[in-house]
Amino acid sequence: MLKGKITKQYNTGSWIGGAKDLLGRSLFYVGVINFALLAVTAYHTTLRDVLSVWIPWLTFPIFMGALIAIVLASMVIEYKLILPSTIAYLNSQSYKHQSLLRMQLDRIEKTLADMKKEGEDK
């Protein structure tokens, strides 16, 4: 009984989701700029002096190249593993919450059932 009250979802329309999605998509660009600025700052204020003891050949271009490689590897992992799961989850949520596609599918199924019933009556 308590589980149903805690896990119940509410249909609030699309404006909350739309605003959150737009903000999240916009923050991606802010994040890229922030990451680049933090990497430059970290390298020139701290990492260059600390890492030069163990990795003297680590220049700034190599450091940035390594960071870009890490980002590209995370993109591959995201694309190969996480994105399919996210799409499956969003599809299940969309079907559960009376999406336009589901409503159209329900109408098609009703029409087919009516046509089948009419065919059997003849």
Residue pairs with C-beta under 8 A, 6 or more apart in sequence:
9 96
9 97
11 97
11 98
35 67
35 71
39 63
39 64
39 67
43 60
43 63
43 64
44 60
47 63
48 60
51 58
52 58
94 101
94 102
95 101
95 102
